[in-house]
């Protein structure tokens, strides 16, 4: 039996929202995947919408129970998923793939994929997570989104969506079953980190500033070093990329 059980549907508002509703009803199982050919209300970070052309991209969510995983930190799941995406894109010979903190996937500095992980708690105890993934596969026109791209635009190849999905799920399953130490996953994540050891422009509290990216720590905080050499840690949503 496959580790993941795929439920494929033609259209839905948000696969993450649908799985969350199923979780609240107590009908989800570890490894359930909801794949929509058309997602009309996809969600991204900072309440952004994820816009995807129907039948040309992968928009899906998967459910994992943490009592089935060896997870020390919520960010460990981010690392596992991001690295699975990197490996999948490399398999399909997509060039220059990197992880833009916290979990966007780029090819040659253009965004191919966004990941939204929603953690589900009972009190202070992390029970499960819903992992939403939007991967641009065959879309060729992104309108005014000049920093968006797709596997097709990067390679000139038309891809089979199910083949890409199967490969990605196999990579995720491999990482889960290997149960690699968090330190190893984090090291691999940082090795693939976009802009590492480079100066980039960020914004905090409406103020822009330049800082060098040092890496990401075990809590998922981004470590930056300012122009005076002073290091600081930043949580998700505390700062935003200007580029």
Wavefront OBJ file of the C-alpha trace (Angstrom):
o trace
v 0.000 0.000 0.000
v 1.226 3.491 -0.853
v 2.267 5.704 2.045
v 0.046 8.463 0.643
v -3.601 8.078 -0.357
v -4.502 10.531 -3.121
v -7.985 11.952 -3.559
v -8.076 13.791 -6.903
v -10.842 16.315 -7.546
v -11.608 18.699 -10.394
v -12.021 21.940 -8.442
v -12.153 23.341 -4.912
v -11.666 26.607 -3.091
v -8.673 25.663 -0.936
v -7.257 22.179 -0.386
v -5.809 23.290 2.969
v -9.200 24.541 4.154
v -10.920 21.362 2.986
v -8.458 19.147 4.872
v -8.796 21.308 7.969
v -12.572 20.804 7.862
v -12.059 17.043 7.498
v -9.641 17.055 10.440
v -12.188 18.807 12.641
v -14.723 16.153 11.630
v -12.258 13.426 12.634
v -12.181 11.731 9.235
v -8.573 12.379 8.144
v -5.871 9.710 8.173
v -2.118 10.154 8.207
v -0.938 10.386 4.601
v -4.204 11.625 3.083
v -3.629 13.857 0.045
v -6.182 16.161 -1.577
v -5.204 17.128 -5.139
v -7.274 19.699 -7.020
v -6.870 20.359 -10.739
v -8.362 23.810 -10.138
v -7.908 25.613 -6.813
v -9.838 28.874 -6.830
v -8.943 30.232 -3.385
v -5.445 28.931 -2.747
v -3.653 30.376 0.275
v -0.087 31.578 0.640
v 2.024 33.188 3.346
v 0.864 36.470 4.944
v -2.738 35.757 3.845
v -1.699 36.087 0.205
v -3.611 34.255 -2.507
v -1.933 31.578 -4.588
v -3.101 32.039 -8.192
v -2.835 28.997 -10.440
v -4.107 28.282 -13.948
v -6.446 25.244 -13.943
v -5.094 21.878 -15.114
v -1.555 23.178 -15.600
v -0.060 23.097 -12.124
v 0.018 21.030 -8.961
v -2.152 22.347 -6.137
v -2.584 19.874 -3.309
v -2.423 19.396 0.440
v -1.295 16.458 2.531
v -2.038 15.545 6.125
v 0.535 14.231 8.573
v 0.067 13.169 12.176
v 3.051 13.934 14.348
v 2.774 10.734 16.341
v 3.725 9.042 13.037
v 6.826 11.190 12.578
v 10.138 11.751 14.347
v 9.787 15.532 14.551
v 11.682 17.614 17.105
v 10.547 21.034 15.885
v 7.687 22.282 13.685
v 10.305 23.753 11.323
v 11.752 20.289 10.764
v 8.698 19.517 8.612
v 9.391 22.689 6.593
v 12.917 21.438 5.935
v 11.717 17.984 4.937
v 9.152 19.326 2.462
v 11.454 21.973 0.972
v 14.241 19.447 0.425
v 11.789 17.019 -1.181
v 10.806 19.752 -3.626
v 14.448 20.577 -4.370
v 15.220 16.911 -5.081
v 12.135 16.545 -7.281
v 12.980 19.597 -9.381
v 16.566 18.437 -9.773
v 15.279 15.053 -10.930
v 13.390 16.816 -13.714
v 16.549 18.858 -14.526
v 15.163 22.216 -13.426
v 18.199 24.521 -13.115
v 19.549 26.462 -10.149
v 16.894 25.534 -7.587
v 17.071 27.132 -4.135
v 14.916 27.575 -1.029
v 13.844 31.127 -0.258
v 13.187 31.301 3.487
v 10.947 30.053 4.846
v 9.724 27.683 2.120
v 9.369 29.175 -1.346
v 11.230 27.309 -4.068
v 13.060 29.272 -6.750
v 14.736 28.465 -10.033
v 17.247 31.070 -11.166
v 15.699 33.561 -8.719
v 12.129 33.089 -9.984
v 9.408 31.494 -7.868
v 8.237 28.040 -8.893
v 6.562 26.864 -5.733
v 5.010 28.021 -2.493
v 4.394 25.947 0.624
v 1.948 26.730 3.403
v 2.143 24.518 6.496
v -0.661 24.866 9.022
v 0.090 23.224 12.363
v -2.768 21.806 14.414
v -2.473 21.831 18.201
v -4.359 20.385 21.141
v -3.501 22.809 23.894
v 0.277 23.256 23.635
v 0.793 19.841 22.001
v 1.413 19.720 18.251
v -0.912 17.019 16.921
v -0.746 17.225 13.141
v 0.066 19.417 10.166
v -1.555 20.214 6.857
v 1.024 20.850 4.143
v -0.274 22.868 1.213
v 1.875 22.919 -1.932
v 1.424 24.967 -5.073
v 3.941 24.035 -7.778
v 3.924 25.797 -11.144
v 4.384 23.034 -13.698
v 3.107 23.834 -17.202
v 1.774 27.389 -16.868
v 3.436 29.825 -19.281
v 1.731 33.164 -18.636
v 1.876 34.825 -15.208
v 0.701 38.278 -16.237
v 2.296 40.985 -14.128
v 4.014 38.498 -11.806
v 7.464 39.013 -13.275
v 9.175 36.892 -10.607
v 7.001 33.822 -11.169
v 7.991 30.927 -13.379
v 7.196 27.259 -13.999
v 8.946 24.005 -14.689
v 7.970 24.348 -18.345
v 9.358 27.875 -18.673
v 12.584 26.796 -16.982
v 13.090 23.700 -19.116
v 11.043 23.994 -22.301
v 9.467 20.618 -21.431
v 5.773 19.774 -20.971
v 5.358 17.663 -17.837
v 2.809 15.088 -16.761
v 1.257 16.367 -13.542
v 0.738 12.918 -12.009
v 4.348 11.957 -12.717
v 5.604 15.084 -10.946
v 3.231 14.529 -8.019
v 4.250 10.890 -7.635
v 7.925 11.812 -7.642
v 7.414 14.535 -5.046
v 5.395 12.291 -2.738
v 8.054 9.588 -3.078
v 10.698 12.112 -1.976
v 8.615 13.145 1.032
v 8.016 9.500 1.944
v 11.750 8.801 1.680
v 12.595 11.599 4.109
v 9.887 10.507 6.542
v 11.019 6.876 6.540
v 14.717 7.748 6.765
v 14.012 9.786 9.903
v 17.229 11.731 9.352
v 18.389 13.838 12.278
v 17.096 17.394 12.370
v 20.649 18.741 12.325
v 21.327 16.962 9.018
v 18.076 18.217 7.463
v 18.770 21.752 8.632
v 22.298 21.649 7.232
v 20.939 20.514 3.859
v 18.259 23.205 4.008
v 20.873 25.884 4.662
v 23.067 24.574 1.864
v 20.173 25.172 -0.532
v 19.223 28.538 0.999
v 18.683 31.378 -1.456
v 20.948 34.370 -0.858
v 23.063 32.729 1.825
v 26.206 34.761 2.573
v 24.853 37.515 0.334
v 23.550 40.973 1.182
v 19.805 41.317 0.573
v 17.187 43.988 1.133
v 14.555 43.397 3.816
v 11.737 45.391 5.402
v 10.750 45.539 9.072
v 8.144 47.885 10.496
v 8.087 49.806 7.194
v 11.848 50.349 7.300
v 14.084 48.876 4.599
v 17.518 47.594 5.527
v 20.355 45.612 3.998
v 21.694 42.531 5.757
v 23.738 39.444 4.958
v 21.946 36.112 5.247
v 23.782 33.820 7.671
v 21.324 30.912 7.749
v 18.308 29.464 9.544
v 18.377 28.005 13.065
v 16.471 25.059 14.564
v 13.492 27.218 15.500
v 13.189 28.329 11.878
v 14.422 31.857 12.585
v 16.412 33.630 9.885
v 19.798 34.855 11.107
v 20.962 38.098 9.527
v 24.104 40.156 9.973
v 23.774 43.908 9.505
v 26.270 46.238 7.848
v 28.060 46.666 11.194
v 28.491 42.912 11.613
v 25.805 42.563 14.307
v 23.762 39.360 14.104
v 20.023 39.130 14.757
v 17.318 36.457 14.560
v 13.975 37.034 12.862
v 10.737 35.075 13.050
v 8.427 34.516 10.114
v 6.183 37.574 9.576
v 8.552 39.830 11.564
v 10.350 40.790 8.369
v 9.667 40.565 4.663
v 11.842 40.319 1.615
v 12.215 43.359 -0.575
v 14.808 41.399 -2.575
l 1 2 3 4 5 6 7 8 9 10 11 12 13 14 15 16 17 18 19 20 21 22 23 24 25 26 27 28 29 30 31 32 33 34 35 36 37 38 39 40 41 42 43 44 45 46 47 48 49 50 51 52 53 54 55 56 57 58 59 60 61 62 63 64 65 66 67 68 69 70 71 72 73 74 75 76 77 78 79 80 81 82 83 84 85 86 87 88 89 90 91 92 93 94 95 96 97 98 99 100 101 102 103 104 105 106 107 108 109 110 111 112 113 114 115 116 117 118 119 120 121 122 123 124 125 126 127 128 129 130 131 132 133 134 135 136 137 138 139 140 141 142 143 144 145 146 147 148 149 150 151 152 153 154 155 156 157 158 159 160 161 162 163 164 165 166 167 168 169 170 171 172 173 174 175 176 177 178 179 180 181 182 183 184 185 186 187 188 189 190 191 192 193 194 195 196 197 198 199 200 201 202 203 204 205 206 207 208 209 210 211 212 213 214 215 216 217 218 219 220 221 222 223 224 225 226 227 228 229 230 231 232 233 234 235 236 237 238 239 240 241 242 243
